[in-house]
Amino acid sequence: MIAKRSKRQLKLIESNTKLIQYAIVVILVGITTLVCIPISNAQGYHVVSFVMLFVVSVMATFLGIGPILLASTLSSLIWNFFFIPPHYTFHIDKTEDILLFFMFFFIALLNGVFTSRLRRQERLTREKETRTNSLFQLTKELSKSVGIDEVQKVTEYNLEKYFDVKSFLILQDGSNVLENKNRLVSEKKLGSKEFKVAVWAYENSKVAGAYSDSFSTCYYTYYPLVGTRIKLGVLYVKMEEPFSDDKQVLWNTFVTLISNALEREFLGELAKKGEILEESDKLYKTLFNSISHELRIPVATIMGASDTLMSHPSNSKIHNELNNEISIASLRLNRLIENLLNISRLESGRLSVRLDWYDINDLINKVVSDLKEELRLFKLNIGIQKNIPFVRVDFGLMEQILYNLLLNACQHAPLNSTIRLNAMHNDSLLTIEVLDRGSGFPDSALNNLFDKFYRVTGSKTGGLGLGLSIVKGFVDAHKGKVFAENRKNGGAKFIIQIPTPESEITEIN
């Protein structure tokens, strides 16, 4: 088996080849000079110029531009020194011979350079054709591959074939965590330090390792495999030398094609795994969404009619009372539907958090205003930290969180009792507390308060048990925490902690 040469060895060989080419030029020009001596005696020095031009043209077909420049210069000087009268001097008597000398030099030079460039262009065309063919072959083989393992085999084979490197793939486990194992060779694992670099390349979607800008002392070079929608894993290779610019472009194209093929198969596997779960959950979600949306129409009708009646007050006391009952019932039904829709969003994973900077005072004032009818029967005590900074949250989700907690307090606290709402910000953590003087919770219920459809045994309040579940879902969406505990002298206390940096903003237009 022939040993593979490193790029350093190839550069040394290339340098030696150039020296050999210059030596060939000197030898061929010398031989041509000896051959032309009898030709000059018999036919004259003009014929010698044609012979030398022919030799320079022939050399241009297999030598580089540097050797051709040397051949043109040597041929011109030798023709002048040995063949143009007076001989053995660079002096030329006749004006036409001077012109002929310069014409000979430029014709030899241009002819040699153009021929060399044409040969170089032909070589570049062949290389481009080779690159195009390699991309075509890879695309064809990847398109026919079925399964991640087959894509990996095609990848490793083609990278070794076209780039002369041994490659390995490590992929994520389906939950966006990179695994330190090769699917084809289970015993092939990276060391702890090398694996940390692979994880860094995966998480940051940047090349790392040898011959890169990050962790350049590593043994391998790590290329992240990123599809159009998800991160797949890392391709790592052992390289003797960095790729040339042209080869790096081809390599990047290979990596993109491989990433797309892996993403196709990876998503296919995830879809198969989720088929059973999707089918079992389909009826539940369909029914849930249908009920929620169907109830919106009659609710909107009730609310519209109620608003119309209340905007035209009647002298009839009963009429006004009925209007008030319609309004209260429609608001309650609307809250139920909002809770159903919010649970549906949480269950389907379609909940998106849109963070921006807000004044916590505006948030609290908005919620208190929305619950003014419920809160008028209680003493609301609001405590907000002095000079509390702006916080980066989703206003709509935080509004729903506070709304549900305050409404929960209104439903469980005795009339005319005190409900307290506190807000503070310390160490990049927003903390909100809602306290009431209700009956609190049984110790056995504290671990289940935030479960869907959970209601405390013996609770006399209505509802489906969704409010606190929605609170937890929206807090989790902010990467925060929510707790519930009983107060010492009776009542419940809810604590929300949302990580949010402190803003330097003091005013928002």
C-alpha positions in Angstrom: 0.0 0.0 0.0 1.4 3.4 -1.0 1.7 5.8 1.9 -0.3 9.0 1.6 1.8 12.2 1.4 1.1 15.1 3.6 0.5 18.6 2.2 3.9 19.7 3.5 5.5 16.9 1.5 3.5 17.9 -1.6 4.6 21.5 -1.3 8.3 20.3 -1.1 7.7 18.2 -4.2 6.1 21.1 -6.0 9.1 23.4 -5.1 11.5 20.8 -6.4 9.4 20.4 -9.6 9.7 24.1 -10.3 13.5 23.9 -10.0 13.5 20.9 -12.4 11.4 23.0 -14.9 14.0 25.8 -14.8 16.8 23.3 -15.4 14.8 21.8 -18.3 14.6 25.2 -19.9 18.3 25.8 -19.7 19.1 22.4 -21.1 16.6 22.6 -24.0 17.7 26.2 -24.9 21.3 25.0 -24.9 20.6 22.0 -27.1 18.5 24.2 -29.5 21.5 26.6 -29.7 23.8 23.8 -30.7 21.4 22.5 -33.3 20.9 26.0 -34.7 24.6 26.7 -35.4 24.8 24.6 -38.6 21.3 25.9 -39.6 22.5 29.5 -39.2 25.5 28.8 -41.4 23.4 27.2 -44.1 20.1 29.2 -44.0 20.9 32.4 -42.1 20.1 33.7 -38.6 16.4 34.5 -39.5 15.6 30.9 -39.8 17.2 30.3 -36.3 14.6 32.7 -34.8 11.7 30.5 -36.1 13.3 27.4 -34.7 13.7 29.0 -31.3 10.2 30.3 -31.3 8.9 26.8 -32.1 10.9 25.4 -29.1 9.6 28.0 -26.7 6.0 27.3 -27.9 6.5 23.6 -27.3 7.9 24.2 -23.8 4.9 26.3 -23.0 2.6 23.3 -23.3 4.1 21.6 -20.2 6.0 24.3 -18.3 4.8 27.1 -16.0 4.8 30.8 -16.7 8.1 31.4 -14.7 10.1 28.9 -16.8 8.6 30.2 -20.0 9.7 33.7 -19.1 13.2 32.3 -18.6 13.0 30.4 -21.9 11.9 33.6 -23.9 14.6 35.7 -22.3 17.4 33.2 -22.8 16.4 32.4 -26.4 16.4 36.2 -27.3 19.7 36.8 -25.7 21.4 33.7 -27.3 19.9 34.5 -30.7 21.4 38.0 -30.4 24.8 37.0 -29.0 25.5 34.0 -31.2 23.5 34.5 -34.4 22.8 38.2 -35.2 25.8 39.9 -36.7 28.2 41.0 -35.3 28.6 37.7 -33.5 29.5 37.2 -29.8 28.3 40.6 -28.8 25.0 42.1 -27.8 25.5 45.0 -30.2 23.3 45.1 -33.3 24.3 47.1 -36.3 21.2 47.1 -38.4 18.0 48.8 -37.4 15.8 46.1 -38.8 17.8 43.5 -36.8 17.1 45.5 -33.6 13.4 45.6 -34.4 13.5 41.9 -35.3 15.2 41.1 -32.0 12.5 42.9 -29.9 9.8 41.3 -32.0 11.3 37.9 -31.4 11.4 38.5 -27.7 7.8 39.7 -27.4 6.5 37.1 -29.7 8.3 34.3 -27.9 7.1 35.8 -24.5 3.5 36.3 -25.5 3.2 32.9 -27.3 4.7 31.2 -24.3 2.5 33.0 -21.7 -0.7 32.6 -23.7 -0.1 28.9 -24.2 0.7 28.5 -20.5 -2.4 30.4 -19.5 -4.5 28.3 -21.8 -3.1 25.2 -20.2 -3.8 26.6 -16.8 -7.4 27.4 -17.7 -7.8 23.9 -19.0 -6.5 22.6 -15.7 -8.9 24.8 -13.8 -11.8 23.7 -16.0 -10.9 20.0 -15.3 -10.8 20.8 -11.5 -14.2 22.5 -11.7 -15.6 19.6 -13.6 -14.2 17.3 -10.9 -15.8 19.4 -8.1 -19.1 19.5 -9.9 -19.0 15.7 -10.5 -18.2 15.1 -6.8 -21.2 17.2 -5.7 -23.4 15.4 -8.1 -22.3 12.0 -6.9 -22.7 13.0 -3.2 -26.2 14.5 -3.9 -27.3 11.4 -5.8 -26.0 9.0 -3.1 -27.5 11.1 -0.3 -30.9 11.3 -2.0 -31.0 7.5 -2.3 -30.0 7.0 1.3 -32.6 5.7 3.7 -32.0 6.2 7.4 -29.4 8.1 9.4 -26.9 5.2 9.4 -26.9 5.0 5.6 -26.4 8.8 5.3 -23.5 8.5 7.7 -21.9 5.7 5.6 -22.2 7.8 2.4 -20.8 10.8 4.2 -17.7 9.0 5.5 -17.0 7.3 2.2 -17.3 10.4 0.0 -15.2 12.6 2.4 -12.4 10.1 2.3 -12.7 9.8 -1.5 -12.6 13.5 -2.4 -10.7 15.0 0.5 -8.5 12.2 1.7 -9.6 12.6 5.4 -11.1 10.2 7.9 -14.3 11.6 9.2 -16.7 10.7 12.1 -20.2 11.9 13.0 -21.8 12.3 16.4 -25.4 13.3 16.6 -27.9 14.7 19.1 -30.2 12.4 21.0 -33.5 13.8 19.9 -33.7 16.3 22.8 -31.0 18.7 21.5 -28.2 17.1 23.6 -25.1 15.9 21.8 -24.2 12.3 22.4 -20.6 11.1 22.6 -21.0 8.0 20.4 -20.8 7.0 16.8 -23.8 5.2 15.5 -21.7 3.0 13.2 -18.8 2.3 15.6 -20.2 2.3 19.1 -16.8 2.1 20.8 -15.5 5.2 19.0 -15.7 8.0 21.6 -14.0 11.3 22.1 -12.0 12.1 25.2 -13.6 14.4 27.7 -11.7 17.5 26.6 -12.3 16.9 22.9 -16.0 16.2 23.5 -16.3 19.5 25.3 -15.0 21.2 22.2 -17.5 19.3 20.0 -20.3 20.4 22.3 -19.1 24.0 22.0 -19.1 23.7 18.2 -22.6 22.2 18.3 -24.1 24.7 20.7 -22.5 27.8 19.0 -22.8 26.5 15.4 -19.2 27.4 14.7 -16.2 25.5 13.5 -13.8 24.6 16.4 -10.6 22.7 16.9 -7.4 22.4 14.8 -6.9 25.0 12.1 -9.8 27.1 13.4 -10.2 30.3 15.4 -11.4 28.4 18.5 -9.6 25.7 20.5 -6.9 25.5 17.8 -4.7 23.2 19.9 -7.2 20.3 19.6 -6.4 17.1 17.8 -9.5 17.1 15.6 -11.4 19.8 13.6 -15.1 20.0 14.5 -17.7 21.1 12.0 -21.3 21.7 13.2 -24.1 20.0 11.2 -26.9 22.5 11.1 -30.0 22.0 9.0 -32.6 24.5 8.0 -34.6 24.0 11.2 -32.6 22.0 13.7 -29.1 21.2 14.8 -28.1 17.7 14.0 -24.6 17.1 15.4 -20.9 17.5 14.7 -18.7 16.2 12.0 -15.0 15.9 13.1 -11.9 15.1 11.1 -8.2 14.8 11.5 -6.4 17.1 9.1 -2.7 17.3 8.3 -3.0 20.8 6.9 -5.8 23.3 6.4 -7.7 23.2 3.1 -7.0 25.5 0.2 -9.6 28.2 -0.5 -11.2 26.3 -3.4 -11.2 23.1 -1.4 -12.7 24.8 1.6 -15.6 26.1 -0.4 -16.2 22.6 -1.7 -15.9 21.2 1.8 -18.5 23.7 3.1 -20.9 22.7 0.3 -20.4 19.0 1.2 -21.2 19.8 4.9 -24.4 21.7 3.9 -25.6 18.8 1.8 -24.8 16.3 4.5 -26.6 18.4 7.1 -29.7 18.6 5.0 -29.8 14.9 4.3 -29.3 14.1 8.0 -32.1 16.6 8.9 -34.4 14.9 6.5 -33.8 11.5 8.0 -33.7 12.8 11.6 -37.0 14.5 11.3 -38.4 11.4 9.7 -37.4 9.3 12.7 -38.8 11.8 15.1 -42.1 11.8 13.1 -42.3 8.0 13.3 -41.7 8.0 17.1 -44.4 10.6 17.6 -47.0 9.0 15.4 -48.6 6.9 18.2 -48.6 9.8 20.7 -50.0 12.1 18.1 -52.9 9.8 17.2 -53.8 9.2 20.9 -53.7 13.0 21.6 -55.5 14.0 18.4 -59.1 13.5 19.6 -58.4 15.3 22.9 -57.0 18.4 21.1 -59.6 18.5 18.5 -62.4 18.3 21.0 -60.7 20.9 23.2 -60.2 23.4 20.4 -63.7 22.8 19.0 -65.4 23.5 22.3 -63.3 26.6 22.9 -63.9 28.2 19.5 -67.6 27.2 19.4 -68.2 28.9 22.8 -66.7 32.1 21.6 -69.7 33.0 19.3 -72.5 32.8 22.0 -70.2 34.5 24.5 -69.6 37.4 22.1 -73.4 37.6 21.5 -74.1 37.7 25.2 -71.5 40.3 25.9 -72.6 42.5 23.0 -76.3 42.3 24.0 -75.4 43.1 27.6 -73.3 46.2 26.6 -76.1 47.4 24.4 -78.7 47.1 27.2 -76.5 48.7 29.8 -75.8 51.6 27.5 -79.5 52.3 27.4 -80.5 52.1 31.1 -84.0 51.2 32.0 -86.1 52.4 34.9 -86.9 48.8 35.6 -84.8 47.6 38.5 -85.3 43.9 37.4 -84.1 44.8 33.9 -80.9 46.3 35.2 -80.3 43.3 37.5 -80.7 40.9 34.6 -78.3 43.0 32.6 -75.7 42.8 35.4 -76.2 39.0 35.7 -75.7 38.6 31.9 -72.5 40.7 32.1 -71.1 38.7 35.0 -71.9 35.4 33.5 -70.5 36.3 30.1 -67.3 37.5 31.7 -67.0 34.3 33.7 -67.7 32.2 30.6 -65.1 34.3 28.6 -62.5 33.6 31.3 -63.3 29.9 31.1 -62.8 29.9 27.3 -59.5 31.9 27.6 -58.3 29.3 30.1 -59.2 26.5 27.7 -57.4 28.2 24.8 -54.3 28.9 27.0 -54.2 25.3 28.1 -54.5 24.3 24.4 -51.5 26.6 23.5 -49.4 25.1 26.3 -50.3 21.5 25.3 -49.6 22.0 21.6 -46.3 23.7 22.2 -47.3 26.7 20.2 -46.7 29.2 23.0 -44.1 31.8 22.0 -42.7 34.3 24.5 -42.2 37.8 23.2 -39.9 39.5 25.6 -39.6 43.3 25.9 -38.9 45.9 28.6 -41.9 47.0 30.7 -42.7 48.9 33.8 -44.0 46.5 36.5 -46.3 49.3 37.7 -48.1 49.4 34.3 -48.6 45.6 34.5 -50.0 45.7 38.0 -52.3 48.7 37.2 -53.7 46.9 34.1 -54.5 43.7 36.0 -56.1 45.6 39.0 -58.2 47.6 36.5 -59.5 44.5 34.8 -60.5 43.0 38.2 -61.9 46.1 39.8 -65.4 44.6 40.1 -64.0 41.5 42.0 -61.5 43.5 44.1 -64.0 46.1 45.3 -65.2 43.6 47.9 -61.7 43.3 49.4 -58.9 45.6 50.7 -56.1 45.5 48.2 -52.6 46.3 49.6 -49.9 46.8 46.9 -46.3 47.0 47.8 -43.8 47.7 45.0 -40.1 48.1 45.6 -39.0 51.7 45.4 -37.2 52.6 42.1 -37.9 49.1 40.7 -36.2 48.8 37.3 -37.9 48.0 34.0 -38.1 44.2 33.5 -37.9 42.1 30.3 -41.0 39.9 30.2 -43.9 39.0 27.9 -46.6 41.5 29.0 -49.5 39.4 27.8 -48.4 36.3 29.6 -47.5 38.1 32.8 -50.8 39.9 32.8 -52.6 36.5 32.6 -50.4 35.2 35.4 -51.3 38.0 37.8 -54.9 38.0 36.7 -55.3 34.3 37.6 -53.5 34.6 41.0 -55.5 37.7 42.1 -58.8 36.1 40.9 -57.9 33.0 42.8 -57.4 35.1 45.9 -60.8 36.8 45.5 -62.5 33.4 45.2 -61.0 32.0 48.4 -60.5 34.9 50.7 -63.3 36.1 53.1 -65.1 39.3 52.0 -63.6 42.6 53.2 -60.3 40.8 54.0 -56.9 42.0 52.9 -55.2 40.8 49.7 -51.6 41.8 49.3 -49.6 42.1 46.1 -45.8 42.6 46.4 -43.2 43.1 43.6 -39.4 43.4 44.0 -36.3 43.0 41.8 -33.0 41.8 43.2 -29.9 40.1 41.6 -31.6 39.9 38.1 -34.6 38.2 39.6 -38.2 39.6 39.5 -40.2 38.3 42.5 -44.0 38.8 42.8 -46.1 37.7 45.8 -49.8 37.3 46.1 -51.1 36.8 49.7 -54.6 36.3 51.0 -56.4 35.4 54.3 -58.4 32.5 53.0 -58.4 29.0 54.4 -55.1 28.0 52.7 -54.4 24.5 51.4 -54.3 21.1 52.9 -50.6 19.9 53.1 -51.5 17.0 50.8 -52.6 19.4 48.1 -49.5 21.6 47.9 -47.7 19.3 45.4 -50.7 19.1 43.0 -51.9 22.7 43.0 -50.5 23.4 39.5 -51.7 20.2 37.9 -54.3 20.5 35.1 -58.0 20.1 36.3 -56.9 19.8 39.9 -59.3 21.1 42.5 -58.8 21.0 46.2 -61.2 18.6 47.9 -64.2 20.4 49.4 -63.6 23.6 47.4 -66.8 25.6 47.0 -65.6 27.7 44.1 -66.4 26.9 40.5 -64.0 26.5 37.6 -62.2 23.6 36.0 -59.0 23.8 37.9 -57.0 25.4 35.0 -56.1 28.8 36.4 -53.0 27.7 38.5 -52.0 25.3 35.8 -51.9 28.1 33.3 -49.9 30.2 35.8 -47.2 27.5 36.0 -47.1 27.0 32.2 -46.6 30.8 31.6 -44.0 31.1 34.3 -42.1 28.1 32.9 -42.2 29.8 29.5 -40.3 32.6 31.1 -37.8 30.1 32.6 -39.1 31.1 36.0 -40.5 29.3 39.1 -43.8 29.5 41.0 -44.4 28.3 44.6 -47.4 28.0 46.9 -47.4 27.9 50.7 -49.7 28.4 53.6 -49.3 31.5 55.8 -48.7 31.2 59.5 -51.9 33.0 60.6 -54.1 31.5 57.9 -54.3 32.1 54.2 -52.3 31.3 51.1 -49.1 32.8 49.6 -48.0 32.5 45.9 -44.5 33.4 45.0 -43.4 34.0 41.4 -39.7 34.3 40.4 -38.8 35.4 36.9 -35.2 35.8 35.8 -34.8 39.2 34.1 -31.8 41.5 33.8 -31.9 44.9 35.3 -32.5 47.6 32.7 -30.9 51.0 32.5 -34.0 52.3 30.8 -35.8 54.8 32.9 -38.5 55.9 30.5 -40.4 54.4 27.5 -42.1 56.5 24.9 
